[in-house]
Amino acid sequence: MVKTVLLTLLLPALALAAVPSITRPVTDPRGMLTPQETEVVSRALVDLRAQKQVQMAVLLVDTTDGQSIEDYAEEVFREWKGGEAGRDNGLLLVIARGDRRSRLEVGYGLESSLTDGEATDLLHAQGPLLREGRFGPALLAIIAGVHEQVSPEDLPSPSAAPTTWTPVESRRFVMALFVTAWVVARLLLQLQGSGLRDAKNSVLAAMVLLLPVAMFVAIGWSGPRSPVFILVAYGVLVGLFFWGWSLLQRKQTIWGLLLLILPVWSALVGQFWSHTPLLDLSDFFWSIVVVPLFTFPAALPFLFIGLMLYRWLRKERPLGDWASTSSSSESSSWGWSVGSSSGSDWSSSSSSDSSSSSSSDWSGGGGSSGGGGGSDSW
């Protein structure tokens, strides 16, 4: 029983997908660039950082595996944290060769001097080169465009206060709160069925209830939500979902599924579709009381699936038996050639310098991106 509970609490962490790690100016696991091209592009990125105070990285992949390149680039940027904390002067260029897609993810501090439209134009202008597979010249032209567009005077000063969470981080925090409360409520009902008069079960129930909320308060301390919001929201959600699981156990299937599915569905709609941040308790209660009334028709397919799944599980293993059985189981302006004569420039540039540029430490310094940037297809 103890192992089952602990493994269940660890599931959210185990579900996190790995993203490419940015530790050098150019990350090219598929070898789309030659070593000479990699060195020249890396040198251009090092020069950009020295002259314009912009830390730009290039990531070349074959595909994003069905994920939109916007979400993929934002996730990589979030893990990389390119740029400096408070200045957010990071820039990430992602090229997905197999998907024929490109994305320029822009840090918060650069969004005023490199708008979404300007970033898209930079990518679109290099479509012909990308279609021909000439990634080296295309990358240099994009870097040259960034060099011309960005001015260090437009960046926040180093003493500026660090920015808050990105919208994606904020949305994921709320969804993790909902899902964790959903799981904790089920575990508490299971422990109740095993008997809370047992001292071991009582201690385990207290740990199941309190450890997740302590973790959320610790994580959310630096975010836009107060500890009061986290404690109240978590308590309400655990109580609501506990009620739903209890109704299922008493065979009031429809009402139980409504309480278990509709709040999560409304949070999904509010956080990922409307992009409205859930920041205070009034918004929270609105999202779990009023929003479900409007989103109920769209949630009907999920309710139907939940009902079918519940009936199948009950047929295989009655809900009342779960508690008992579980206890026994465990650019050209820089002098670079972008045209057909670029081959000679690769060799001359690389021969005059060592491989120090391509191997430079390029780990981020705590910068963040708010999802701004441009995307293009070729």
Phi and psi in degrees as a GROMACS rama.xvg file:
@    title "Ramachandran Plot"
@    xaxis  label "Phi"
@    yaxis  label "Psi"
@TYPE xy
-63.1314  -43.6669  VAL-2
-63.7503  -39.3815  LYS-3
-61.0986  -44.7995  THR-4
-64.5795  -46.1075  VAL-5
-64.8343  -39.9498  LEU-6
-64.7081  -37.2129  LEU-7
-65.0138  -40.0398  THR-8
-68.9927  -24.5999  LEU-9
-86.4557  -10.6214  LEU-10
-56.4141  -44.3321  LEU-11
-57.4791  -38.5747  PRO-12
-70.6447  -36.5126  ALA-13
-70.5647  -22.2038  LEU-14
-80.9892  -9.73216  ALA-15
-67.5952  128.619  LEU-16
-85.5408  142.609  ALA-17
-74.911  143.718  ALA-18
-122.772  156.896  VAL-19
-57.2034  140.597  PRO-20
-93.2894  127.939  SER-21
-95.4661  109.799  ILE-22
-127.33  -0.597176  THR-23
-145.92  165.157  ARG-24
-57.7029  -40.6947  PRO-25
-121.258  123.669  VAL-26
-112.167  113.175  THR-27
-136.59  72.4376  ASP-28
-65.6295  -22.5638  PRO-29
-91.0647  -3.62307  ARG-30
65.9708  42.6312  GLY-31
-73.6465  -23.8286  MET-32
-106.87  150.086  LEU-33
-75.2619  162.784  THR-34
-56.7914  -36.7564  PRO-35
-66.6073  -41.9198  GLN-36
-64.1705  -42.1724  GLU-37
-58.7281  -41.541  THR-38
-66.095  -42.4774  GLU-39
-67.9572  -42.9707  VAL-40
-64.6058  -41.0423  VAL-41
-61.9344  -42.071  SER-42
-62.251  -38.5991  ARG-43
-62.8877  -38.0979  ALA-44
-70.5305  -38.1389  LEU-45
-63.9382  -43.1529  VAL-46
-64.7834  -38.5008  ASP-47
-60.5923  -41.9589  LEU-48
-67.0256  -39.0907  ARG-49
-70.5745  -37.4999  ALA-50
-90.9884  -33.6937  GLN-51
-116.642  -0.999563  LYS-52
59.0757  39.5651  GLN-53
-121.675  121.777  VAL-54
-93.0668  103.022  GLN-55
-109.325  136.307  MET-56
-123.19  152.18  ALA-57
-118.192  129.722  VAL-58
-123.026  121.415  LEU-59
-111.553  118.881  LEU-60
-128.907  165.429  VAL-61
-82.8065  -41.6835  ASP-62
-156.21  158.494  THR-63
-98.5165  11.9448  THR-64
57.3623  46.2202  ASP-65
86.6542  -14.8919  GLY-66
-78.8765  141.688  GLN-67
-61.4036  144.365  SER-68
-66.5597  -26.3896  ILE-69
-64.4368  -48.9254  GLU-70
-66.4598  -39.2016  ASP-71
-62.0206  -48.4614  TYR-72
-64.7652  -39.1602  ALA-73
-65.5868  -37.6786  GLU-74
-67.2543  -43.1147  GLU-75
-62.7951  -43.0681  VAL-76
-61.4987  -41.4541  PHE-77
-63.4402  -38.7855  ARG-78
-73.5783  -34.9391  GLU-79
-73.3133  -42.2185  TRP-80
59.1348  50.8082  LYS-81
-64.7409  147.845  GLY-82
90.5921  -166.847  GLY-83
-108.522  144.385  GLU-84
-60.6777  131.697  ALA-85
90.4583  -32.606  GLY-86
-95.8696  -33.6483  ARG-87
52.1885  49.5182  ASP-88
-100.597  40.9123  ASN-89
-98.4393  155.538  GLY-90
-148.776  129.4  LEU-91
-124.309  125.115  LEU-92
-107.788  120.279  LEU-93
-113.735  128.106  VAL-94
-116.838  120.286  ILE-95
-107.972  97.8743  ALA-96
-61.2457  -49.6866  ARG-97
-65.6989  -33.3012  GLY-98
-83.5181  -12.1618  ASP-99
56.0122  46.1288  ARG-100
-131.739  149.977  ARG-101
-137.28  154.062  SER-102
-147.767  133.863  ARG-103
-113.874  103.22  LEU-104
-89.1775  124.158  GLU-105
-108.96  131.803  VAL-106
-68.2548  158.401  GLY-107
-51.2357  -45.3184  TYR-108
-69.9927  -14.2048  GLY-109
-102.767  -5.14331  LEU-110
-65.7792  -25.1959  GLU-111
-75.9326  -30.9043  SER-112
-100.148  -12.5637  SER-113
-136.14  87.3724  LEU-114
-72.0004  170.028  THR-115
-59.8308  -41.8803  ASP-116
-66.1502  -39.8101  GLY-117
-68.4407  -37.4867  GLU-118
-64.2575  -41.8715  ALA-119
-63.0501  -40.8633  THR-120
-63.005  -39.5267  ASP-121
-60.3938  -41.5705  LEU-122
-70.857  -44.0949  LEU-123
-63.04  -34.5461  HIS-124
-64.4084  -22.9696  ALA-125
-100.275  11.0867  GLN-126
-53.7973  -46.9435  GLY-127
-58.1056  -43.4742  PRO-128
-65.7097  -39.4481  LEU-129
-66.8242  -38.124  LEU-130
-62.9847  -32.5601  ARG-131
-82.668  -2.83271  GLU-132
77.7576  15.5518  GLY-133
-93.1102  73.2088  ARG-134
-70.1746  -36.3811  PHE-135
-58.6137  -56.535  GLY-136
-59.5508  -36.9626  PRO-137
-63.5467  -43.32  ALA-138
-63.2488  -42.1724  LEU-139
-63.1409  -39.062  LEU-140
-66.0488  -38.7322  ALA-141
-66.381  -43.2509  ILE-142
-63.0631  -40.2276  ILE-143
-62.9131  -38.7189  ALA-144
-64.24  -39.5208  GLY-145
-64.0587  -41.2465  VAL-146
-58.765  -39.8194  HIS-147
-75.3991  -29.1765  GLU-148
-84.3386  -35.0183  GLN-149
-93.4371  140.209  VAL-150
-123.696  130.248  SER-151
-58.723  -26.7356  PRO-152
-66.058  -22.2621  GLU-153
-84.078  -8.39597  ASP-154
-80.102  149.577  LEU-155
-62.2664  152.138  PRO-156
-70.1229  154.277  SER-157
-59.5285  -23.4482  PRO-158
-84.6553  -1.30416  SER-159
-63.4778  149.3  ALA-160
-68.1899  143.204  ALA-161
-60.0423  149.13  PRO-162
-76.1663  161.679  THR-163
-79.8341  -171.514  THR-164
-61.0286  153.232  TRP-165
-74.5495  160.707  THR-166
-56.9463  -37.7369  PRO-167
-65.52  -44.2668  VAL-168
-61.3011  -40.4694  GLU-169
-64.9114  -44.4261  SER-170
-65.7079  -40.7176  ARG-171
-67.5625  -33.2474  ARG-172
-62.4971  -44.9578  PHE-173
-64.4395  -44.4661  VAL-174
-64.539  -38.1791  MET-175
-63.4597  -36.6181  ALA-176
-62.8311  -45.0495  LEU-177
-63.1733  -49.7326  PHE-178
-65.7442  -40.3677  VAL-179
-64.3463  -43.1953  THR-180
-61.9235  -36.9288  ALA-181
-61.8998  -44.82  TRP-182
-72.072  -42.9184  VAL-183
-61.0707  -40.4258  VAL-184
-60.3236  -41.3993  ALA-185
-65.6612  -41.3051  ARG-186
-65.7436  -38.3878  LEU-187
-64.1497  -40.5261  LEU-188
-64.6951  -37.9699  LEU-189
-65.1841  -42.328  GLN-190
-66.6049  -36.2862  LEU-191
-61.9955  -40.0807  GLN-192
-66.0469  -27.4476  GLY-193
-80.1668  -14.5486  SER-194
105.24  105.694  GLY-195
-79.6232  -8.30073  LEU-196
-70.9996  -21.1295  ARG-197
-69.434  126.654  ASP-198
-59.5528  -38.5994  ALA-199
-65.1196  -42.1446  LYS-200
-66.3443  -36.1795  ASN-201
-66.0488  -44.1041  SER-202
-64.1661  -41.6113  VAL-203
-65.269  -38.8589  LEU-204
-63.6478  -41.0033  ALA-205
-63.7351  -40.0786  ALA-206
-65.5991  -43.675  MET-207
-61.0324  -36.9653  VAL-208
-79.0114  -42.0187  LEU-209
-92.421  -33.8151  LEU-210
-61.5778  -45.3511  LEU-211
-61.8984  -41.883  PRO-212
-68.0895  -34.7219  VAL-213
-63.2846  -38.948  ALA-214
-64.8853  -43.2909  MET-215
-65.2233  -39.9399  PHE-216
-63.8662  -41.9591  VAL-217
-64.8631  -42.4107  ALA-218
-70.3151  -41.8836  ILE-219
-80.4547  -0.525869  GLY-220
-60.3506  -36.5361  TRP-221
-90.409  1.14112  SER-222
-95.7307  -171.108  GLY-223
-82.3678  -2.82161  PRO-224
-107.592  137.467  ARG-225
-78.5046  158.597  SER-226
-58.2187  -32.4949  PRO-227
-63.1288  -43.3911  VAL-228
-59.5202  -45.3952  PHE-229
-64.9538  -45.0932  ILE-230
-64.2776  -46.2756  LEU-231
-67.0756  -46.054  VAL-232
-62.1757  -43.9791  ALA-233
-63.2379  -45.3929  TYR-234
-61.8139  -43.6315  GLY-235
-63.7283  -42.9515  VAL-236
-66.3607  -43.0302  LEU-237
-60.9121  -44.5207  VAL-238
-62.9692  -41.8375  GLY-239
-64.8399  -46.2585  LEU-240
-72.0341  -32.9075  PHE-241
-61.4202  -41.2819  PHE-242
-61.1534  -44.634  TRP-243
-62.155  -45.2246  GLY-244
-63.7768  -36.2963  TRP-245
-64.4784  -40.0726  SER-246
-63.9723  -38.5385  LEU-247
-62.9161  -40.5371  LEU-248
-65.6999  -31.1104  GLN-249
-88.3972  11.6234  ARG-250
68.8876  19.9568  LYS-251
-91.5691  72.7037  GLN-252
-62.6146  -49.8962  THR-253
-61.2038  -48.6688  ILE-254
-66.2352  -36.9112  TRP-255
-63.1965  -43.925  GLY-256
-67.3139  -35.1554  LEU-257
-60.7307  -44.0045  LEU-258
-70.0764  -27.724  LEU-259
-86.1599  -30.2659  LEU-260
-101.455  -42.8339  ILE-261
-60.9299  -44.2007  LEU-262
-61.0865  -40.7403  PRO-263
-65.8999  -39.912  VAL-264
-63.2795  -44.2509  TRP-265
-64.9449  -37.6602  SER-266
-64.5617  -38.3984  ALA-267
-62.7461  -44.0247  LEU-268
-64.3095  -48.2674  VAL-269
-66.5676  -34.9193  GLY-270
-90.2195  -33.3463  GLN-271
-109.368  -22.3128  PHE-272
-98.9919  -49.1452  TRP-273
-86.5744  -12.7434  SER-274
57.7869  28.347  HIS-275
-89.7112  117.927  THR-276
-69.4123  136.97  PRO-277
-95.054  98.2364  LEU-278
-112.529  -26.7742  LEU-279
-130.364  170.67  ASP-280
-68.263  -31.9411  LEU-281
-63.4912  -42.2302  SER-282
-64.3731  -37.3315  ASP-283
-63.0438  -50.2297  PHE-284
-66.3238  -33.1827  PHE-285
-61.7154  -40.6653  TRP-286
-70.9438  -29.6775  SER-287
-98.689  -9.40008  ILE-288
-110.426  -50.8969  VAL-289
-88.9245  -46.1863  VAL-290
-57.1135  -40.6202  VAL-291
-57.8649  -28.7336  PRO-292
-65.5157  -35.7886  LEU-293
-84.8514  -28.862  PHE-294
-94.303  1.55574  THR-295
-57.0162  -46.2336  PHE-296
-58.4667  -39.9235  PRO-297
-70.5327  -22.6479  ALA-298
-86.6087  -8.61625  ALA-299
-55.5929  -43.4072  LEU-300
-59.1792  -37.6932  PRO-301
-69.5805  -35.8256  PHE-302
-64.3902  -39.8017  LEU-303
-64.3697  -44.783  PHE-304
-62.4293  -41.8931  ILE-305
-62.0773  -39.5398  GLY-306
-65.1639  -44.6425  LEU-307
-63.0537  -42.3842  MET-308
-65.0836  -41.4827  LEU-309
-62.2522  -43.9305  TYR-310
-65.4019  -36.6463  ARG-311
-67.7154  -43.304  TRP-312
-64.7881  -38.1583  LEU-313
-68.0117  -34.3181  ARG-314
-68.5298  -40.1492  LYS-315
-76.1724  -34.7564  GLU-316
-156.01  100.071  ARG-317
-52.7507  141.592  PRO-318
-59.8077  -33.6145  LEU-319
-67.584  -20.5746  GLY-320
-89.6763  -7.19782  ASP-321
-60.9157  -44.7486  TRP-322
-63.7221  -40.8523  ALA-323
-73.196  -37.9042  SER-324
-79.0063  -27.1647  THR-325
-69.7612  -28.0378  SER-326
-69.1364  -19.4183  SER-327
-98.6627  -6.37932  SER-328
-117.371  140.217  SER-329
-63.2847  -28.0477  SER-332
-67.106  -13.5612  SER-333
-95.4065  0.0885027  TRP-334
91.6304  14.7734  GLY-335
-97.5491  141.236  TRP-336
-88.4632  126.894  SER-337
-103.885  -10.3985  VAL-338
-90.8852  -155.199  GLY-339
-71.726  -17.0012  SER-340
-91.2264  16.1394  SER-341
-71.8904  -17.2982  SER-342
-60.239  -38.9793  GLY-343
-68.7218  -30.2828  SER-344
-69.022  -35.37  ASP-345
-58.6049  -49.6225  TRP-346
-69.1792  -39.4521  SER-347
-69.4385  -38.2002  SER-348
-69.7503  -43.1245  SER-349
-70.8578  -29.3561  SER-350
-74.6018  -21.4128  SER-351
-89.5357  -2.33092  SER-352
-142.299  159.47  ASP-353
-85.1656  -173.243  SER-354
-86.7865  19.656  SER-355
-65.7541  -30.5781  SER-356
-66.8071  -47.568  SER-357
-69.4967  -21.9828  SER-358
-101.857  6.59567  SER-359
-61.2669  144.053  SER-360
-67.7974  121.666  ASP-361
-122.624  23.012  TRP-362
-63.7177  146.035  SER-363
-70.8591  160.848  GLY-364
-110.699  21.1004  GLY-365
103.829  11.3592  GLY-366
-73.3387  166.83  GLY-367
-141.835  159.848  SER-368
-124.118  139.661  SER-369
-93.8753  17.0938  GLY-370
90.039  4.67936  GLY-371
-80.7167  156.059  GLY-372
147.684  -167.234  GLY-373
-134.353  151.88  GLY-374
-130.62  156.801  SER-375
-156.193  158.668  ASP-376
-118.469  154.908  SER-377
